Amino acid sequence: MKIQLATKPLSEIKSDFVVFPVFEPEESTSNLNSILPIGKLEIIKQFLSDNPKFGKLFESQLLYTKDQKIILLGLGKKSKLDFKSLQHWAGAATKSSLTKAKQISLFLPQDITLSVEEIGQAVAIGAEIALFDPSKTYKSEAEPTKLVSVEIIVERAERGYQDGLKRGQIIAEGINLVRRLGDMPANDMTPTYFLNIVKEIAKENKLKLTVLDEKQAKKKGMGAFCGVAQGSDEPSYMIALEHSGNIRTKDKMGLIGKGITFDTGGLNLKPGNHMNEMQYDMLGAAAVLATMQIAAKLGFKSNLVGVMPVTENMPGAHAQKPGDIVKTYSGKTAEVLNTDAEGRLVLIDAVAFAQQDFKATKLIDLATLTGAIIVALGDFYTGAFGNNPKFTQDIIASGAKVGEKIWELPMDEEFDEMVKGDFGDITNIGHGGSMPGAAGSITGAKFIEAGVKDNAPWVHLDIAGTAWDMKPKPYRGKGATGVSVKTLVELLSNT
Ligand SMILES: [Zn+2]
């Protein structure tokens, strides 16, 4: 989509809709304070003085003047304005105009605490996410999108706005890639399809690609990954992409994402309710792929490797059986007590692959790993688990800056006992708690941690509650959210 900056008076704006932000009144201010000098209009003043409480986030009102259609769109309280609310505000303005307008103009709020770069970035991300609606892809008669252009009206066209918009569009392109892949059904979004997309992105962005098929992964000793893959007829792949942005350092960030393109649970078959949503079990891998694309496009001056183990988890004739013992790539043996706890199995090998073969010095894995994280944190927080408090805090702070909530859970050594195996070194189901499933997300993290060598800084992000959302929002259709991409990009921009 075309997103451009403009400085012009209201009378010269030719867009189908002109959108004004209105702040919700607070103790010392009225919503009339929102009116920008550049767009002082009697009709707006009149409406706001008749509706003194107007301005809650997403509250909207259409007003007609002789030449224009004006939308007043609430932005919530000014004291609470942050990156996320501005992003969502721009998204709501865009989404409500998709089928009704060819071009809209957005007046930006003035005198706010965000920098002009951040404002540009938030607005571009919001608009691009709202524009792309993956739910239309398979519809024969979807209402066509008319909107092609968003004009951003500012008082002074500072350079920072332009930089922010450009950066925001690149980030949004990555987020929309995650959403597109996530919302594709599993009969189309197979491991092979995913690999083909990786190949395109690698070529376009000059990222170094390494692919192991199942045979090669087996030969290498990735018994945990291959154990999951063997139940499916679809070919599976262990994929790595490298970005080299700084040859003067050996520092290298490893990003590892769970890529189960469909999770039936394996022989420990899942119940039928909502099993269709298990097409989203690859969103960790998709987020890693998107982050690698963005890192290349923004020219990050750091070294990265993105590892994506991609497979289905199926109960085929060759499927692994509960009780099987596999040898992980890290060297430890693991008892597979439940075939539905497959994410940690593919990840323990993928993390070791990043560390042993690509010499990653820091590790972040992302996974739609456990339902237990939703029990603990609901749908709003990603869970973080780590072995290095500073590194974990850096990631949480990066998320907070761009409006992605992350909460750290404990990883004390008492929990190690819960993943000790009876016959193998470790087991993929925690045990020993006073009720079944006790500390289910932590034991998942503990299993993956068992594959990390030399105490390298490592963080596991459990995105099972945040990676997709079946409730449509004013700023985004339902489906995959693209969570964690913004957080990782923010973190990597500062390293
Ligand atoms: Zn599973």
Residues whose N, C-alpha, C, O or C-beta is under 5 A from the ligand:
A	BS01	ZN	D263 G265 D340 A341 E342
